Amino acid sequence: MQTENNCIVIFGASGDLTHRKLIPALYNLYKIGRLSEHFSVLGVARTDMTDDIFREKMRAALIEHEKAEGETLENFCSHLYYQSVNTSDAADYVKLLPRLDDLHDTYQTAGNTLYYLSTPPSLYGVIPECLAAHGLNTEEYGWKRLIVEKPFGYDIKTAKALDVQIHRFFEEHQIYRIDHYLGKETVQNLLVLRFSNGLFEPLWSRNFIDYVEITGAEALGVEQRGGYYDGSGAMRDMFQNHLLQVLAMVAMEPPAIINADSMRDEVAKVLHCLHPLSEEDLQHNLVLGQYIAAEIDGKQVNGYLQETGVPADSNTETYMALRCEIDNWRWAGVPFYVRTGKRLPTRVTEVVIHFKTTPHPVFSQNAPENKLIIRIQPDEGISMRFGLKKPGAGFEAKEVSMDFRYSDLSSAANLMTAYERLLLDAMKGDATLFSRTDAVHACWKFVQPILDYKTANGRVYEYEAGTWGPTEADKLIAREGRVWRKPSGMMKKKV
């Protein structure tokens, strides 16, 4: 099914996200026939550029990132346009009026417009106001939708203020707060895995699950983003948005129907049920870390304080581990251990469901742990680990696994990337995989005590680059007789 005719306006079109992710995503949607032939992309930024120069830059990006070529590439690039605008000056937005009028007429879009804010967060409230000053937000002539990138606010106060500011000019149904993690196939498959299988749903509760582990690890450091990252840290960069959204998908109740309102109702309910964190909770259940210089694979790498743009006395965390709980009937008493960090041994995001051991006194003695590993990235897939008898005499058990990898499917080549899926959904008006305002507020309400605690007295521990974080994180989970899983970079392959 193709999208309606529409114009996609990308603010920040000269930036990295546009040529690495957005234009490639739109190109791939066009290549597989998911975009109408009557669409246009208008890049907007301060940089002076002609349509032809913008097309050439995007053509080069598509050749580099997507190995694009031939007639499909040229036809796609013919839909690209550019307009220089001072995005912080409302008066300068008058330049958009004739450009958009021409594009709507040429491509018969009926006024349908998708605005994408691929800009610094300081412009998230400014651009909607400037658009509204010229009537570019109203839906009298076609739909108008606004995609806002993370971070949505810096803390609960600024998030609420930004929410109020945007809602002055756009209605909630027009606002699409994007989190590319929710566009990943395995995150969405969590719901199908749980709710479509009688094998799993009856076990998905405190009665059978011992604890849940969620890991978002990155092997790289902050690279050239030290200045930005130092004002963010692991909590704001990964935990507050990506990992809390994944946690909600793991823990949510089945929606009454599969639509945006019903799905997002259940996500919001889980986030509202997160056990509030007191100072005492945080003293025992939170570990913050910062990587220091070390040798990895024979190469010396910088510590965080030596990275470009990072102040020499920075106390910003590049790692965090938290034990938290959900106060509802399904999950009462089940700990969720969430960790994220930079300069860890590998890049991986996964959820591990640890099931309770068998109560039988004989078979429980040497039985391996039952667990379900849901790999979100890379090498997306699902692995179930359980015990079977070792060959020979006796009843000694050994761990075996049943593995599924998306790359093994014959249709794997047709899987959409996160940005492809989310851009397509936004053009179709499907907000299911986008964050709603109440869920954003619930995340910030939960995270704000952590931010306050760190500011007041939170200690940041050192850990060597290339390790799994501070030893204090191991002690955090070991208090209850548990250990973190140390995932490799790949799921087990078929042999």
C-alpha positions in Angstrom: 0.0 0.0 0.0 1.4 3.4 -1.1 1.3 6.6 0.9 -0.9 9.5 0.0 0.6 12.2 -2.2 2.5 14.5 0.2 5.5 16.8 0.6 8.1 15.9 3.2 9.9 19.0 4.6 13.1 18.2 6.4 14.4 21.0 8.7 18.2 20.6 9.2 18.6 19.1 5.7 22.3 19.9 5.6 23.0 17.8 8.7 24.3 14.3 9.3 21.0 12.6 10.1 19.5 13.7 6.8 22.1 12.3 4.5 22.9 9.2 6.6 19.4 8.1 7.7 16.4 10.1 6.3 17.2 10.4 2.6 18.3 6.8 2.4 15.1 5.7 4.2 13.0 7.6 1.8 15.0 6.3 -1.2 14.4 2.7 -0.1 10.7 3.3 0.4 10.6 4.7 -3.1 12.6 1.8 -4.5 10.2 -0.8 -3.1 7.1 1.1 -4.2 5.8 2.3 -0.9 5.9 6.0 -1.8 3.4 7.5 -4.2 5.0 8.8 -7.4 3.5 12.1 -6.4 5.8 13.0 -3.5 8.4 15.7 -3.0 11.1 16.3 -0.4 12.0 19.9 0.5 15.2 20.3 2.4 15.4 23.3 4.6 18.4 24.8 6.4 20.4 28.0 6.9 23.1 26.9 4.4 22.8 28.5 0.9 22.3 25.8 -1.7 20.4 25.3 -5.0 18.2 22.4 -5.8 20.8 20.9 -8.0 23.6 21.2 -5.3 21.3 19.5 -2.8 20.4 16.8 -5.2 24.1 16.1 -5.9 24.9 15.9 -2.2 22.1 13.5 -1.6 22.9 11.5 -4.7 26.5 11.1 -3.4 25.1 10.0 0.1 22.9 7.4 -1.5 25.7 6.0 -3.6 27.9 5.8 -0.5 25.4 4.4 2.0 22.9 2.5 -0.2 25.0 1.6 -3.3 22.2 3.3 -5.2 22.5 3.6 -9.0 20.7 3.8 -12.3 17.3 5.1 -13.2 15.8 4.6 -9.8 18.4 6.8 -8.2 17.9 9.5 -10.8 14.1 9.4 -10.6 14.2 9.7 -6.8 16.6 12.6 -6.8 14.3 14.5 -9.2 11.8 14.7 -6.3 14.4 16.5 -4.1 14.3 20.3 -3.6 16.0 22.8 -1.3 15.2 26.1 0.3 17.5 28.2 2.5 15.7 29.6 5.6 16.9 31.2 8.8 15.1 28.6 10.9 15.1 30.9 14.1 13.5 33.9 12.2 9.8 33.7 11.7 9.8 36.4 9.0 12.2 34.3 6.9 9.6 31.4 6.7 7.8 33.5 4.1 10.1 31.9 1.6 8.5 28.5 2.2 5.0 29.7 1.0 5.7 29.9 -2.7 7.9 26.8 -2.7 5.3 24.7 -0.9 2.5 26.0 -3.1 4.5 25.0 -6.2 5.3 21.6 -4.8 1.7 20.9 -3.7 0.5 21.9 -7.2 3.1 20.0 -9.1 2.7 16.8 -7.1 -1.1 17.1 -6.5 -0.6 16.6 -2.8 -3.8 18.3 -1.7 -1.7 20.2 0.9 -0.5 17.0 2.8 2.8 17.9 4.5 5.1 16.1 6.9 7.6 18.3 8.8 10.7 16.6 10.2 12.7 18.4 12.8 16.2 17.1 12.2 17.6 20.1 14.1 19.2 21.0 17.5 16.7 20.6 20.3 16.7 24.4 20.9 14.7 24.7 17.7 12.0 22.1 18.6 9.7 24.8 20.0 10.8 27.6 17.6 10.0 25.9 14.3 6.4 25.0 15.1 5.8 28.6 16.1 7.4 30.0 13.0 5.3 27.6 10.8 2.1 28.7 12.6 3.0 32.4 12.0 2.4 31.7 8.3 -0.5 29.3 8.6 1.6 26.3 7.7 0.3 24.3 10.6 -3.4 24.3 9.8 -5.2 21.3 8.3 -7.8 23.3 6.3 -5.9 22.3 3.2 -4.5 18.7 3.7 -3.0 17.1 6.8 0.1 18.6 8.6 2.2 16.3 10.8 5.3 17.1 12.8 8.1 14.6 13.6 10.2 15.6 16.6 13.5 13.9 17.3 14.8 13.1 20.8 15.7 14.4 23.3 12.2 15.7 24.1 13.3 18.0 26.9 16.3 18.0 29.2 14.4 17.2 32.4 10.8 17.0 33.5 10.4 20.8 33.7 11.8 21.5 30.2 9.9 18.5 28.7 6.6 19.9 30.0 7.5 23.4 28.8 8.3 22.1 25.4 5.1 20.2 25.3 3.1 23.3 26.1 5.0 25.3 23.5 4.4 22.8 20.7 0.8 22.2 21.6 0.1 25.9 21.1 0.5 25.4 17.4 0.0 21.7 16.7 -2.6 19.3 18.1 -1.5 16.0 19.7 -2.7 14.0 16.8 -0.3 16.0 14.6 2.8 15.4 16.7 5.0 12.3 16.2 7.8 12.0 18.8 10.2 9.6 17.1 12.3 7.0 18.9 14.0 4.9 16.3 14.3 1.9 18.7 10.6 1.4 18.4 10.9 1.0 14.6 13.2 -2.0 15.0 11.6 -5.3 13.9 12.5 -7.2 17.0 11.0 -4.6 19.4 7.7 -4.9 17.5 8.0 -8.6 17.5 8.1 -8.6 21.3 4.3 -8.1 21.1 3.7 -10.8 18.6 6.0 -13.2 20.5 4.0 -12.6 23.7 0.5 -12.2 22.7 0.3 -14.6 19.7 1.8 -17.6 21.4 0.0 -19.6 24.1 3.5 -20.9 24.9 4.8 -17.6 26.3 1.9 -15.4 27.5 0.9 -17.7 30.5 4.5 -17.6 31.7 4.9 -13.8 31.3 4.4 -12.8 34.9 5.8 -12.8 38.5 4.6 -16.4 38.8 7.3 -17.8 36.4 9.8 -15.0 35.8 12.6 -14.5 38.2 14.0 -11.2 36.8 14.5 -9.3 33.6 17.7 -7.9 32.1 17.8 -5.1 29.5 21.1 -4.1 28.0 21.9 -1.3 25.6 25.7 -1.4 25.0 27.9 0.5 22.6 31.5 -0.3 21.8 32.3 3.2 20.6 33.1 6.1 22.8 31.5 9.6 22.3 33.7 10.1 19.1 33.3 13.7 17.9 30.1 14.3 19.9 31.8 15.0 23.2 30.4 18.5 23.5 26.8 17.3 23.0 27.1 14.1 25.0 28.6 15.9 28.1 25.3 17.8 28.5 23.3 14.6 28.1 25.0 11.5 29.6 23.9 7.9 29.5 20.6 8.6 31.4 19.3 11.2 28.9 20.9 9.7 25.8 19.7 6.1 26.2 17.9 5.3 29.4 15.1 7.9 29.6 13.9 7.2 26.1 15.1 4.1 24.3 15.5 1.6 27.2 12.4 2.7 29.1 10.3 2.3 26.0 11.7 -1.2 25.5 11.0 -2.0 29.1 7.4 -0.8 28.6 7.0 -3.1 25.5 8.3 -6.1 27.5 5.9 -5.4 30.5 2.7 -4.0 28.9 -0.6 -5.7 29.0 -2.2 -6.9 25.7 -4.0 -4.0 23.9 -7.7 -4.4 23.3 -7.1 -3.7 19.6 -4.1 -3.0 17.5 -4.2 0.7 16.9 -2.3 3.7 18.1 -4.5 4.7 21.0 -4.9 1.2 22.5 -1.2 0.3 22.2 0.0 3.6 23.7 -2.6 3.4 26.5 -0.9 0.2 27.6 2.6 1.6 27.3 1.6 4.6 29.4 0.1 2.4 32.1 3.3 0.5 32.6 5.4 3.6 32.8 3.0 5.1 35.4 3.5 1.9 37.4 7.3 2.1 37.7 8.1 2.1 41.4 9.1 5.7 42.4 12.8 5.9 43.3 13.6 7.3 46.8 17.1 8.5 47.7 17.5 5.2 49.7 16.5 3.2 46.6 19.1 5.1 44.5 21.9 4.6 47.1 21.5 0.8 46.8 20.1 0.3 43.2 21.9 2.8 41.0 25.5 2.7 39.6 27.0 5.4 37.4 30.3 5.0 35.6 32.7 6.9 33.3 35.2 5.1 31.0 38.9 5.7 31.3 41.7 5.1 28.9 42.7 1.5 28.2 44.1 -0.7 25.5 41.6 -2.5 23.2 42.8 -5.1 20.7 46.3 -3.7 20.9 45.3 -0.1 20.4 45.2 2.6 23.1 41.9 4.4 23.3 41.1 7.6 25.1 39.2 7.9 28.3 36.1 10.0 28.4 37.9 13.0 29.9 40.4 13.0 26.9 37.6 13.1 24.3 37.2 16.2 22.1 34.8 18.7 23.6 34.7 17.1 27.1 35.7 19.3 30.1 38.7 17.9 32.0 36.6 17.8 35.2 33.4 16.4 33.8 31.3 14.2 36.1 29.0 13.1 33.2 28.1 9.4 33.3 28.9 7.2 30.3 27.4 4.1 32.0 24.5 3.5 34.2 22.9 0.4 35.8 19.6 0.5 37.7 17.5 -2.0 39.5 13.8 -1.1 39.3 10.4 -2.6 39.8 6.9 -2.3 38.4 4.1 -1.9 40.9 1.3 -3.9 39.3 -0.4 -7.3 39.5 1.7 -8.9 36.8 5.1 -7.8 37.8 5.1 -7.1 41.6 8.4 -8.2 43.1 10.2 -8.9 39.8 13.3 -6.8 39.5 14.2 -5.3 36.1 17.9 -4.6 35.7 18.7 -2.0 33.1 22.2 -1.0 32.0 23.6 1.1 29.2 27.1 2.4 28.5 29.7 3.5 26.0 33.1 1.8 25.4 31.7 -1.6 26.4 33.1 -4.8 24.8 30.5 -4.9 22.0 27.6 -3.1 20.5 24.4 -4.9 21.5 20.9 -4.2 22.6 18.9 -7.2 24.1 16.3 -8.2 26.6 16.8 -11.4 28.7 13.9 -13.0 30.4 15.2 -15.2 33.3 12.6 -17.8 34.3 12.4 -19.3 37.8 14.1 -22.6 38.4 12.1 -25.8 38.7 10.9 -26.6 42.2 11.9 -30.3 42.0 14.7 -30.9 44.5 16.5 -33.5 42.4 16.2 -31.9 38.9 16.8 -28.4 40.1 20.3 -29.1 41.5 22.2 -29.1 38.2 19.6 -27.7 35.8 20.8 -24.8 33.6 18.8 -21.6 33.8 15.9 -21.2 31.5 16.0 -17.9 29.7 14.7 -16.2 26.6 17.1 -13.8 24.8 15.5 -11.2 22.6 18.3 -9.5 20.5 17.2 -6.1 19.2 20.5 -5.2 17.5 22.7 -6.3 15.8 21.9 -9.6 14.2 18.3 -9.4 15.3 16.7 -12.6 16.6 15.4 -14.7 19.5 17.1 -17.5 21.4 15.6 -19.8 24.0 17.9 -21.6 26.4 16.8 -24.6 28.4 18.2 -27.9 29.8 18.4 -31.4 28.3 20.0 -34.6 29.5 23.7 -35.1 28.7 24.3 -38.4 26.8 25.3 -41.2 29.0 24.4 -42.5 32.4 22.6 -40.4 34.9 20.3 -37.4 34.6 22.8 -34.6 34.4 21.5 -31.7 32.4 23.2 -29.4 29.9 22.1 -26.1 28.3 20.9 -26.2 24.8 19.3 -23.5 22.7 16.7 -22.9 20.0 17.6 -19.9 17.9 15.8 -17.7 15.4 17.6 -15.0 13.4 15.8 -12.6 11.0 18.7 -12.9 8.6 17.8 -16.6 8.1 14.5 -15.7 6.6 14.2 -15.6 2.8 12.3 -12.3 3.2 15.0 -10.8 5.4 16.3 -8.6 2.5 12.8 -6.9 2.5 12.9 -5.9 6.2 12.5 -2.2 6.6 15.0 -0.2 8.7 13.7 1.6 11.8 13.6 5.0 10.0 11.9 3.5 6.9 9.2 2.0 9.1 8.6 5.1 11.1 8.7 7.5 8.2 6.2 5.3 6.4 3.9 5.1 9.4 4.0 8.9 9.9 3.0 9.5 6.2 0.2 7.0 6.7 -0.9 8.7 10.0 -0.2 5.7 12.1 1.2 6.9 15.5 1.4 3.4 17.1 5.2 3.4 17.3 5.6 7.0 18.3 5.6 8.3 21.9 2.6 10.0 23.3 2.8 13.0 25.6 1.6 11.1 28.7 4.3 8.5 28.2 7.0 11.1 27.8 5.9 12.8 31.0 5.9 9.4 32.8 9.4 8.6 31.7 10.7 12.0 32.9 8.8 11.7 36.2 10.6 8.4 36.8 14.0 9.7 35.7 13.9 13.1 37.5 14.8 11.7 41.0 17.9 10.0 39.4 19.0 13.3 37.9 18.5 15.1 41.2 20.3 12.4 43.1 23.3 12.5 40.8 23.5 16.3 41.0 23.3 16.2 44.8 25.6 13.3 45.7 25.8 10.6 43.0 29.2 9.1 42.7 30.5 8.2 39.2 32.8 5.2 39.2 35.6 4.6 36.7 35.7 1.6 34.4 38.3 0.7 31.8 37.3 1.1 28.2 36.5 -2.3 26.7 35.1 -3.7 29.9 31.5 -4.3 31.0 31.4 -1.3 33.3 32.3 -0.6 37.0 32.7 -3.5 39.4 30.0 -1.9 41.5 27.5 -2.8 38.8 28.4 -6.5 39.2 27.9 -6.1 43.0 24.5 -4.5 42.4 23.1 -7.6 40.7 25.2 -10.1 42.8 23.5 -9.0 46.0 20.5 -11.2 44.9 22.7 -14.0 43.7 22.6 -13.0 40.0 25.1 -12.1 37.4 24.9 -9.9 34.2 24.8 -11.8 31.0 27.9 -11.0 28.9 26.6 -11.1 25.3 28.8 -11.5 22.3 28.4 -9.4 19.2 26.4 -12.1 17.4 23.7 -14.5 18.2 24.6 -18.2 17.7 24.5 -19.1 14.1 23.0 -22.2 12.5 25.5 -25.0 11.8 
